[in-house]
Structures are given as structure tokens and as C-alpha cells.
Amino acid sequence: MAVLEKVVLAHGSGGRLSRELVENVFLKSFSNPALKPLEDAAEVRIPGATLAFTTDSYVVTPVEFPGADIGRVAVCGTVNDLAVKGARPLALSAGFILEEGFPGALLERITASMRRAADEAGVRIVTGDTKVVERGKADGIFINTAGVGLIPKGRSLTSAAVKAGDVIIVSGGLADHGVAVMNARDRLGLEGGIKSDAAPLNGLAEAILKFPGVRAMRDITRGGLATVLNEVSGACKLSAEVEEEAVPVSVQVKNACALLGLDPLYVANEGKIAVFVSPAAAPKILKAMRAHRYGKHAAVVGRMVKEKKPQVRLLTAIGGSRIMLMLEGEQLPRIC
């Protein structure tokens, strides 16, 4: 186990260094059965019920960008972490770290956006906290949200349950959020109406879970689809095969990524999930996803296969293949 000398920006990427930070520092101190699986939310068992519990912090810059803002992302991110564990969100908390001088009108826009996102998800923000630091000691506004949800009896979703032959479905076009934020941050002037995909996906998750055969769902955020697939592959000890041509990416985002030297499979999303389902269930689940407003561009992108060494393999459009590792370094800091 490597000794951490100092924290670097890439430790917040959601990729390999993030994983190492969690495993080598936080798990070392906090390891317990609920935390150890390292999924989007922890399962907490109490007499008569199983709860899902999650927390996340948001430091995105700029705080407003096409399609969303830091407040909407904070609510949607926490709701989605609960939803992919099969939980029905019950309540959220919201903590704010504000820098002295932060514009009051902007703060009101952000909190109003959070309320609208919570209303859309059918959940309430029931508690919170506010801290103000001196000018220059923060960067405007940081938000932490935590959420608790109820997992219905008999429902269990975990990456370790994924089986050989299972089908991988993603709920829609990838990389919209990351490209939208980068375009706004650096004033790149990219055209095509690229917007963040930030959305609460608990309704989509419930539509999926009406059908048997769902093994796991994962929220595709930092590190992108490639990193999620590596995490699932490591948990279930299977390989993931992904058809490059099947992965949904809009023409505008694909062109933007090519211009910026980004791989959309590693770019962050805030309104997309990956679903791992049995082959028999896949057609019905795909149809149900496409009938939902946040899944109308859902697509089957690959399958899980048994190999000696679990890995993630991209089958390219020209008939070759390449191995996709977890995200290395930091592509887009302060993206969520």
C-alpha cells in the first residue's frame, strides 16, 4: 500500500487516484460492512427496513452553465445515488460554504433551482447548515448534500451480483454535462446547444425496477462510463465488452470532444445511469427506459463476459479492440 505524500488535483477526478485515496486512506480509517462495497450509496439496515444513505459535495465552476447550475446538480446527484441502489428518496440535507461577498441574488437563484429539482424528484430538503468564510478563503460557494431513501423489501442491487452474459444499457447520450461546463468555463464558443444533462433519475429507476432481472445500476458521474465499468468489473470479477458504435453520444458532443482532445467515455455526466440486466429482461427494460423522458435515447452498449483477467474492452468501429482503464489524471477539474 503506497503512502500518500500529498493530495493532488487528480485525487478528485473519480478515476484511479480517487479510488486509491479512498482505499488507502478513508477505508483504512473507516472500513465497515456498509462502506466497504464503495457503491453510490450505502445500505443501512434497521429493524423492519433497509435504508440507502449517501452524501456528496459540489464545487463546480462556473456555478451556472447551460442546462443547470451547482444547486440542481447537488440535488440530482444525491437523488440519483439513492435511486441506483433501488431506494425511494425520502429526504435530503443541504450544507453551504459561502465566501464573503458572494452575490445574494445568485444564491437565491441557486436555492430556487434546488427547490425545483427536489420538487421534480418528489423529495424535500429537510435540514442544512451554512458557514461563511473570509473573502479569498473559498471560491464563491461549495454545497454538500446528503440523502436517505427506503429500499423496498426484497430489492437488492449490487455490482457484485452482475453475471456473465448480462447486458449493459446506458440511459442516453454521454458527456453532455462535462462538455457544457467546460464550454461555459473557458468561453470556448462551442455551438450546437450543448447543455448539462443534470436530472433526477428516481422516476426512471422505478420504471426499470418494475421488471425482474436487474442486477445493478450505477450513476455515471466523474470518470465517465469507462470508470464505472471498471468498478463493476472489479466487483463482479467479470470483463465488460462495449461496442464503440453502440455508445450514444450526440454529434455536437462528439465533435466537441474531438476538438478538445477528450474521450466521451471518460467525461462526467449528471443525468445518466448504466444498468446491468439479464439477457432475457433486456428488451423489456430497454423499451421501458425509452418510454421515460430521461431514457428516450437509452441503448444497449455491451455485455459482461467471463475471462481469466477482468477488464473493460472497447470493440472499435474498425473491428479492433482496446482496453479501457480507469480514468488517469484529471481531465476536467471542478466539474461537479
C-alpha positions as CSV (number, residue, x, y, z in Angstrom):
1,M,0.0,0.0,0.0
2,A,1.5,3.3,-1.1
3,V,1.9,6.1,1.4
4,L,0.1,9.3,0.5
5,E,2.6,12.1,0.4
6,K,0.2,14.9,-0.6
7,V,-3.2,15.4,-2.2
8,V,-3.1,16.3,-5.9
9,L,-5.9,17.6,-8.1
10,A,-6.4,14.2,-9.8
11,H,-7.4,12.7,-6.4
12,G,-10.8,14.3,-7.1
13,S,-11.2,13.0,-10.6
14,G,-13.3,10.0,-9.8
15,G,-10.7,7.8,-11.5
16,R,-7.8,5.6,-10.4
17,L,-6.3,8.1,-8.0
18,S,-9.6,8.8,-6.4
19,R,-10.1,5.1,-5.8
20,E,-6.6,4.8,-4.3
21,L,-7.3,7.7,-2.0
22,V,-10.5,6.1,-0.7
23,E,-9.0,2.6,-0.3
24,N,-5.6,3.7,1.1
25,V,-6.8,6.5,3.4
26,F,-10.5,6.5,4.1
27,L,-11.2,2.8,4.1
28,K,-8.1,2.4,6.4
29,S,-9.8,4.5,9.0
30,F,-13.5,3.9,8.4
31,S,-13.9,0.4,7.0
32,N,-17.1,-1.3,7.9
33,P,-19.6,-3.6,6.1
34,A,-21.8,-0.8,4.9
35,L,-18.9,1.3,3.5
36,K,-16.7,-1.5,2.0
37,P,-18.7,-2.1,-1.2
38,L,-17.9,1.5,-2.3
39,E,-21.1,1.9,-4.3
40,D,-23.1,5.1,-4.9
41,A,-25.0,4.7,-1.6
42,A,-24.6,2.6,1.5
43,E,-27.2,0.2,2.7
44,V,-28.1,0.7,6.4
45,R,-30.3,-2.0,8.0
46,I,-32.6,-1.0,10.8
47,P,-35.4,-3.2,12.4
48,G,-38.0,-3.6,9.7
49,A,-36.4,-1.7,6.9
50,T,-33.3,-1.1,4.8
51,L,-32.2,2.4,4.1
52,A,-29.9,3.8,1.5
53,F,-27.7,6.7,2.7
54,T,-25.4,8.9,0.6
55,T,-23.5,12.2,0.7
56,D,-21.7,14.3,-1.9
57,S,-20.0,17.7,-2.2
58,Y,-20.2,20.0,-5.2
59,V,-17.5,22.5,-6.2
60,V,-18.4,23.1,-9.9
61,T,-17.2,26.2,-11.6
62,P,-18.8,28.3,-13.0
63,V,-21.8,27.8,-10.7
64,E,-24.3,28.4,-13.6
65,F,-24.0,26.9,-17.0
66,P,-26.3,25.8,-19.9
67,G,-28.9,23.4,-18.7
68,A,-28.2,23.5,-14.9
69,D,-26.3,25.1,-12.0
70,I,-24.5,23.9,-8.9
71,G,-27.7,23.6,-7.0
72,R,-29.6,21.5,-9.5
73,V,-26.5,19.2,-9.8
74,A,-26.3,18.9,-6.0
75,V,-29.9,17.7,-5.6
76,C,-29.9,15.5,-8.7
77,G,-26.6,13.9,-7.8
78,T,-27.8,12.8,-4.4
79,V,-31.2,11.7,-5.6
80,N,-29.5,9.6,-8.3
81,D,-27.1,7.9,-5.9
82,L,-30.1,6.7,-3.9
83,A,-32.0,5.7,-7.0
84,V,-29.4,3.4,-8.4
85,K,-29.4,1.5,-5.1
86,G,-33.1,0.9,-5.7
87,A,-34.1,3.3,-3.0
88,R,-37.0,5.7,-3.0
89,P,-35.6,9.1,-1.8
90,L,-37.1,10.3,1.5
91,A,-35.2,13.4,2.5
92,L,-32.1,15.5,1.7
93,S,-29.9,17.8,3.7
94,A,-28.0,20.8,2.2
95,G,-24.9,22.4,3.6
96,F,-23.4,25.6,2.2
97,I,-19.9,27.0,2.5
98,L,-20.1,30.6,1.2
99,E,-17.3,33.1,0.6
100,E,-17.7,36.6,2.0
101,G,-19.1,38.8,-0.8
102,F,-21.0,36.1,-2.7
103,P,-23.9,37.8,-4.5
104,G,-27.2,37.4,-2.7
105,A,-29.2,37.3,-6.0
106,L,-27.1,34.4,-7.3
107,L,-27.5,32.5,-4.0
108,E,-31.3,32.9,-4.3
109,R,-31.3,31.6,-7.9
110,I,-29.3,28.5,-6.8
111,T,-31.5,27.7,-3.9
112,A,-34.6,28.2,-6.0
113,S,-33.1,25.8,-8.6
114,M,-32.5,23.3,-5.8
115,R,-36.2,23.5,-4.7
116,R,-37.4,22.9,-8.3
117,A,-35.1,19.9,-8.6
118,A,-36.3,18.5,-5.3
119,D,-39.9,19.1,-6.3
120,E,-39.3,17.2,-9.6
121,A,-37.8,14.3,-7.7
122,G,-40.6,14.3,-5.1
123,V,-38.2,14.8,-2.2
124,R,-37.8,17.5,0.5
125,I,-34.7,19.3,1.8
126,V,-35.4,19.0,5.5
127,T,-32.2,20.1,7.2
128,G,-29.0,22.0,6.5
129,D,-26.1,24.2,7.6
130,T,-24.4,27.4,6.5
131,K,-20.8,28.6,7.0
132,V,-19.3,31.8,5.7
133,V,-15.5,32.1,5.3
134,E,-13.4,35.2,4.7
135,R,-13.0,36.6,1.2
136,G,-10.4,34.7,-0.7
137,K,-10.7,31.6,1.6
138,A,-13.1,29.7,-0.8
139,D,-14.4,30.0,-4.3
140,G,-17.8,31.5,-4.1
141,I,-19.9,28.6,-3.0
142,F,-19.5,24.9,-2.2
143,I,-22.5,22.7,-1.5
144,N,-22.8,19.4,0.4
145,T,-25.9,17.3,0.1
146,A,-26.8,14.1,1.9
147,G,-29.8,11.9,1.3
148,V,-31.7,9.0,2.8
149,G,-34.0,6.6,1.0
150,L,-36.0,3.5,1.6
151,I,-35.1,0.3,-0.2
152,P,-38.3,-1.8,-0.7
153,K,-38.3,-5.2,0.8
154,G,-36.8,-7.9,-1.4
155,R,-35.0,-5.3,-3.6
156,S,-31.2,-5.7,-3.8
157,L,-28.9,-4.1,-6.3
158,T,-25.1,-4.5,-6.1
159,S,-22.3,-4.7,-8.6
160,A,-21.1,-7.9,-7.2
161,A,-24.4,-9.6,-8.4
162,V,-23.7,-9.0,-12.1
163,K,-23.3,-12.2,-14.0
164,A,-21.7,-13.4,-17.2
165,G,-23.9,-12.7,-20.2
166,D,-25.6,-9.7,-18.6
167,V,-26.4,-6.8,-20.9
168,I,-25.2,-3.3,-20.3
169,I,-27.6,-0.5,-21.0
170,V,-26.9,3.2,-20.7
171,S,-29.8,5.6,-20.4
172,G,-28.8,8.2,-23.0
173,G,-26.1,10.3,-24.6
174,L,-22.9,10.7,-22.7
175,A,-20.6,13.6,-21.8
176,D,-23.1,16.4,-22.2
177,H,-22.6,17.7,-18.7
178,G,-18.8,17.8,-18.8
179,V,-18.6,19.5,-22.2
180,A,-21.3,22.1,-21.2
181,V,-19.4,23.1,-18.1
182,M,-16.1,23.3,-19.9
183,N,-17.6,25.3,-22.7
184,A,-19.1,27.8,-20.2
185,R,-15.9,27.9,-18.0
186,D,-13.4,28.6,-20.8
187,R,-15.8,30.5,-23.0
188,L,-15.0,28.2,-25.9
189,G,-17.9,29.3,-28.0
190,L,-18.9,25.8,-29.0
191,E,-22.2,25.8,-30.9
192,G,-25.0,23.2,-31.1
193,G,-26.8,24.0,-27.9
194,I,-24.8,21.7,-25.7
195,K,-26.4,21.6,-22.2
196,S,-25.8,19.7,-19.0
197,D,-27.9,16.6,-18.6
198,A,-28.4,17.1,-14.8
199,A,-31.7,15.4,-13.9
200,P,-33.3,13.4,-11.1
201,L,-33.5,9.8,-12.2
202,N,-35.5,8.2,-9.5
203,G,-38.6,8.0,-11.7
204,L,-36.5,6.3,-14.4
205,A,-35.1,3.9,-11.9
206,E,-38.6,2.9,-10.7
207,A,-39.7,2.3,-14.3
208,I,-36.7,-0.1,-14.7
209,L,-37.3,-1.9,-11.5
210,K,-40.8,-2.9,-12.4
211,F,-39.1,-5.8,-14.2
212,P,-37.1,-8.7,-12.8
213,G,-33.6,-9.3,-13.9
214,V,-32.0,-6.0,-12.9
215,R,-28.7,-6.9,-11.2
216,A,-27.2,-3.4,-10.7
217,M,-27.4,0.2,-11.6
218,R,-24.7,2.8,-11.4
219,D,-24.7,6.6,-11.7
220,I,-22.3,7.7,-14.4
221,T,-20.6,10.8,-13.0
222,R,-16.9,11.6,-12.5
223,G,-14.7,9.3,-14.5
224,G,-17.4,8.6,-17.0
225,L,-18.7,5.2,-18.3
226,A,-15.3,3.7,-18.6
227,T,-14.5,4.2,-14.9
228,V,-18.0,2.9,-13.8
229,L,-17.4,-0.3,-15.9
230,N,-14.0,-0.8,-14.4
231,E,-15.5,-0.6,-10.9
232,V,-18.3,-3.0,-11.7
233,S,-15.8,-5.4,-13.4
234,G,-13.7,-5.4,-10.3
235,A,-16.7,-6.1,-8.0
236,C,-18.1,-9.0,-10.0
237,K,-14.8,-10.4,-11.4
238,L,-16.0,-10.3,-15.0
239,S,-15.0,-8.4,-18.1
240,A,-17.1,-5.8,-19.8
241,E,-17.2,-5.7,-23.6
242,V,-18.5,-2.4,-25.1
243,E,-19.4,-1.8,-28.7
244,E,-18.0,1.7,-29.6
245,E,-20.6,2.3,-32.3
246,A,-23.4,1.5,-29.9
247,V,-22.5,4.1,-27.2
248,P,-24.8,7.1,-27.6
249,V,-23.0,10.4,-27.9
250,S,-24.6,13.3,-29.7
251,V,-22.9,14.7,-32.8
252,Q,-22.4,18.0,-31.2
253,V,-20.7,16.5,-28.1
254,K,-18.7,14.0,-30.2
255,N,-17.3,16.9,-32.3
256,A,-16.6,19.0,-29.2
257,C,-14.7,16.1,-27.6
258,A,-12.7,15.6,-30.7
259,L,-11.8,19.3,-30.8
260,L,-10.8,19.3,-27.1
261,G,-9.0,16.0,-27.1
262,L,-11.4,14.3,-24.7
263,D,-12.8,10.8,-24.7
264,P,-16.6,11.0,-24.1
265,L,-16.4,7.6,-22.3
266,Y,-14.4,9.3,-19.5
267,V,-16.3,12.6,-19.3
268,A,-18.7,13.3,-16.4
269,N,-22.5,13.1,-16.6
270,E,-25.1,14.2,-14.1
271,G,-28.2,12.6,-15.6
272,K,-27.2,9.2,-17.0
273,I,-27.1,5.7,-15.5
274,A,-25.6,2.3,-16.5
275,V,-27.9,-0.7,-16.0
276,F,-26.8,-4.3,-15.8
277,V,-29.6,-6.7,-16.6
278,S,-30.2,-10.3,-17.6
279,P,-30.3,-11.0,-21.3
280,A,-34.0,-12.1,-21.0
281,A,-35.0,-8.9,-19.3
282,A,-33.1,-6.5,-21.6
283,P,-35.7,-5.9,-24.3
284,K,-38.5,-5.0,-21.9
285,I,-36.2,-2.9,-19.8
286,L,-34.8,-1.0,-22.8
287,K,-38.4,-0.3,-24.0
288,A,-39.4,1.0,-20.6
289,M,-36.4,3.2,-20.4
290,R,-37.1,4.7,-23.9
291,A,-40.6,5.5,-22.8
292,H,-39.3,7.7,-20.0
293,R,-38.3,11.3,-20.6
294,Y,-34.9,10.8,-19.2
295,G,-34.3,7.5,-21.1
296,K,-35.6,8.1,-24.6
297,H,-32.1,7.6,-26.1
298,A,-31.2,4.5,-24.0
299,A,-29.1,2.0,-25.8
300,V,-27.6,-1.5,-25.3
301,V,-23.8,-0.9,-25.4
302,G,-22.3,-4.2,-24.4
303,R,-22.3,-7.3,-22.2
304,M,-20.4,-8.9,-19.4
305,V,-18.2,-11.9,-20.2
306,K,-16.1,-14.3,-18.1
307,E,-12.3,-14.1,-18.6
308,K,-9.2,-15.0,-16.6
309,K,-8.4,-11.4,-16.0
310,P,-11.4,-9.0,-15.5
311,Q,-11.0,-5.9,-17.7
312,V,-13.0,-3.4,-19.8
313,R,-12.6,-3.8,-23.6
314,L,-13.9,-1.4,-26.2
315,L,-14.7,-3.1,-29.5
316,T,-13.9,-0.4,-32.1
317,A,-15.7,0.6,-35.2
318,I,-12.9,-0.7,-37.4
319,G,-13.0,-4.2,-36.0
320,G,-10.2,-3.9,-33.4
321,S,-10.3,-3.5,-29.6
322,R,-8.6,-1.6,-26.9
323,I,-8.5,-1.8,-23.1
324,M,-10.2,1.0,-21.2
325,L,-8.6,1.6,-17.8
326,M,-10.0,3.8,-15.0
327,L,-9.5,7.5,-15.6
328,E,-5.9,8.6,-15.2
329,G,-5.1,12.1,-14.0
330,E,-7.7,14.9,-14.1
331,Q,-9.4,15.7,-17.4
332,L,-11.9,18.3,-16.2
333,P,-11.4,19.6,-12.6
334,R,-14.3,21.2,-10.7
335,I,-16.9,19.5,-13.0
336,C,-19.4,18.6,-10.2
